[in-house]
Amino acid sequence: MIDRDLFRAVLGRFASGITVITARDAQGTPHGMTVSAFSSLSLDPPLVLVCVGNDATMAPVMTAAESFAVNVLSDVQEALSRRFAGKVDDRFAGVGYREGELGDPVLDDVLASLQCRVVARHPAGDHVIVVGRVEHGAARDAKPLLYYRGGYAQLDR
Ligand SMILES: Cc1cc2nc3c(=O)[nH]c(=O)nc-3n(C[C@H](O)[C@H](O)[C@H](O)COP(=O)(O)O)c2cc1C
């Protein structure tokens, strides 16, 4: 088995974008969390996946939700990334969003967004892989927020 520190060091060198995943619980309350473990999965049908830690407050929500939204953050949205990963009573307080076509929050001014119907869940180690079929999407021209070696980064072009 690979050494834990080396494993982290290698994973940290895989630069990624940052998303905020949103969904609603059975009472309709919105939930969201910062997720970099997002990936495209299939073009036909259009599928994406997100990996959610079993210990996350949002794990039970993602275990039950029929849909979720993926909000891809822009370079000026670092505060949103921190907010949706941190200890705040209501992560949505003061955050602008609209209700997407599937009912999940789509945050204002994101670089891009997807709205997905959950089609599969796969337990995997200390995370669950949630697979979504994409039904709606939006994209605009701006720069992405990046995550690299444990810190935020920007495209310099
Ligand atoms: C840049 C960044 C990327 C993250 N990516 C993931 C991820 O892919 N999956 C995950 O489960 N948690 C990820 N997290 C951590 C969760 O956002 C965080 O543990 C969670 O929101 C904590 O919520 P809780 O205290 O309500 O459980 C990430 C955090 C940051 C700052």
PDBQT file of the ligand as one rigid body, heavy atoms in Angstrom, charges set to zero:
ROOT
HETATM    1  C1  LIG A 201     -11.059  22.903  -2.163  1.00  0.00    +0.000 C 
HETATM    2  C2  LIG A 201     -11.845  21.851  -1.430  1.00  0.00    +0.000 A 
HETATM    3  C3  LIG A 201     -12.214  20.683  -2.077  1.00  0.00    +0.000 A 
HETATM    4  C4  LIG A 201     -12.952  19.697  -1.425  1.00  0.00    +0.000 A 
HETATM    5  N1  LIG A 201     -13.331  18.575  -2.101  1.00  0.00    +0.000 NA
HETATM    6  C5  LIG A 201     -14.076  17.633  -1.472  1.00  0.00    +0.000 A 
HETATM    7  C6  LIG A 201     -14.519  16.477  -2.170  1.00  0.00    +0.000 A 
HETATM    8  O1  LIG A 201     -14.266  16.304  -3.360  1.00  0.00    +0.000 OA
HETATM    9  N2  LIG A 201     -15.284  15.583  -1.508  1.00  0.00    +0.000 N 
HETATM   10  C7  LIG A 201     -15.590  15.734  -0.182  1.00  0.00    +0.000 A 
HETATM   11  O2  LIG A 201     -16.273  14.885   0.375  1.00  0.00    +0.000 OA
HETATM   12  N3  LIG A 201     -15.181  16.822   0.515  1.00  0.00    +0.000 NA
HETATM   13  C8  LIG A 201     -14.441  17.766  -0.103  1.00  0.00    +0.000 A 
HETATM   14  N4  LIG A 201     -14.038  18.883   0.573  1.00  0.00    +0.000 N 
HETATM   15  C9  LIG A 201     -14.379  19.004   1.983  1.00  0.00    +0.000 C 
HETATM   16  C10 LIG A 201     -15.813  19.382   2.180  1.00  0.00    +0.000 C 
HETATM   17  O3  LIG A 201     -16.186  20.565   1.490  1.00  0.00    +0.000 OA
HETATM   18  C11 LIG A 201     -16.032  19.590   3.683  1.00  0.00    +0.000 C 
HETATM   19  O4  LIG A 201     -15.475  18.521   4.384  1.00  0.00    +0.000 OA
HETATM   20  C12 LIG A 201     -17.454  19.579   4.030  1.00  0.00    +0.000 C 
HETATM   21  O5  LIG A 201     -18.122  20.646   3.414  1.00  0.00    +0.000 OA
HETATM   22  C13 LIG A 201     -17.547  19.684   5.536  1.00  0.00    +0.000 C 
HETATM   23  O6  LIG A 201     -18.891  19.816   5.844  1.00  0.00    +0.000 OA
HETATM   24  P1  LIG A 201     -19.474  19.328   7.217  1.00  0.00    +0.000 P 
HETATM   25  O7  LIG A 201     -18.599  19.882   8.292  1.00  0.00    +0.000 OA
HETATM   26  O8  LIG A 201     -20.830  19.926   7.217  1.00  0.00    +0.000 OA
HETATM   27  O9  LIG A 201     -19.474  17.840   7.178  1.00  0.00    +0.000 OA
HETATM   28  C14 LIG A 201     -13.314  19.878  -0.072  1.00  0.00    +0.000 A 
HETATM   29  C15 LIG A 201     -12.947  21.066   0.584  1.00  0.00    +0.000 A 
HETATM   30  C16 LIG A 201     -12.221  22.045  -0.095  1.00  0.00    +0.000 A 
HETATM   31  C17 LIG A 201     -11.854  23.312   0.632  1.00  0.00    +0.000 C 
ENDROOT
TORSDOF 0
